Amino acid sequence: MTVVNAIRFNEYSGAMVCDEQVSWGDMSRKGDVGDKIQTIIPPEIQNEYGVVAAYGGSGTSAVSEEIKTAAYNMLREEAMRRKKQRMTSKKFMTIQNIADGIFENLSEMKRRHVDEFLKHRYGFTGADLIRGFYMGDKGKTEIQQKEIIDDAQAAMTWRGRYPQLSFLYVNRGILSGYEPEQGFRIFYFNMMTFSYEPVQAVFQSIGSGQDTSDLAFADFVSAKTVQERRDHLDPVESMVSIIYATNLASTNNIGVGGYYNIVVIDGHKPHDQRLLEIADERAKLASETVAAYKAEIITKKLAFDIVGEVILGDTGFQNAERSLFKRCRSAKALSRFLRGYKPEENILAKSGNKK
C-alpha cells in the first residue's frame, strides 16, 4: 500500500512525492523503503542530452523495481547504440518515447510472469494456449479441457481478479520527466487495465492513498483558471499542495506513512541539476510545516517560505528549522503540535499573524 503523487508546475518543471511504507501478507506486517520513486535516466544521458525522468510505482515492490531496472537498462542500451553508430544528434528520446518503451517492457514482463505461472501449473505457455497445443516430452499435446482453458484464460486476463497473479496486475505507475523537445510531461500506467496514457490534468495520484489525494488536488486545481493550469502554477504553492495531499493520505489511508521521498524536476537548470531528490530530514520538515500551516499553527506565508527554501531553494535543514521556530507566533504550540498534541485552537487569531 502506498501513495505516489505527481504535479506539473509548467512546461519546464514539476514534482513527485511518495511515502515509504509498504505492507505485505494480511497487512499485519509493515516496513519502510525509500525507493518507490527512482530516476530511470543514466547520468551520462542526463548530462549529455538534458533528459530527466523518474518512475514511481505502487503495488508489488519487486515488480515496480523490475520495471524501473528494465527502463534504466533500455535507455542505457539506446545510448550505447547511438554511440556505436556515431549519431551526432543532440536530441535523445522524448518522454513519450520513454513511456512507449516502458509499456513495451511491461508487455514483455507480463507475458513472462504469466507464462511462468502457466508453465508451472499446466506445462504450457500463453502462446501454446492460443494455438491449442503444446510440445512436451511425449510430443504434441492438445489443450482441450474446458476447465483448464477457462482457468488459463483467467490468468492471462485477470478475469475474476485471479488471486495467484494479483502481485502482477495490481501494479500502477507514474512517469514524470522533462526533455527539451516536448517539455515536462506525466504518464500513467495501469497493469489492471493494461494500458498507459499521457496525463492531461496537472496532477496524478496512484496507490491506496489516491482517493484522499485526489480530493486535495481537486480543491487546489479548481481554484485556478484554465490559463493558470495550462501555463503556470506557482511552484511553491504547488509544492505545498502535493505535500498536503500526501499528508492527507498518510493520515487517512491504511498503509501510507513514514518519511517522504520528494523529486523535483526543473528544465531551466543545468543538465546535471535538473532532477533533485530529497528523502531526508528536509522532506520531514516540509511535511511538518505544511501540516502546521493547515492546522493554523503557523501562517501561510511562513509555511510557503520554509517549503520554498528547503525544497526548491538551497537552505539546509538546520537553518530552515531554526527559521521556522524563530518566526512562528508560538514555538511552544508548534512544538506540541509536532509531538502529537492536539493544536491549540485559533492560535493565529488569538496571537495575531506573525510572518
ABEGO torsion letter per residue (X at the ends): XBBBBBBBABAABBBBBBBABBBBEAGABBBBBAAABBBABBAAAAAAAGBBBBBBBBEBAAAAAAAAAAAAAAAAAAAAAAAAAGBABABBBBAAAAAAAAAAAAAAAAAAAAAAAAAAAAGBBAAAAAAGBBBBAAEBBBBABAAAAAAAAAAAAGBGGBAAAAAAAABBBBBBBBBAAAEBBBBBBBAAAGBBBBBABABBBBEAAAAAAAAAAAAAAAABBAAAAAABBBAAAAAAAAAAAAAAAAAABBGBEEBBBBBBBBAABBAAAABBBBABAAAAAAAAAAAAAAAGABBAAAAAAAAAAAAABABBAAAAAAAAAAABABAAAAAAAAAGBBBBBGAAAAAEBBX
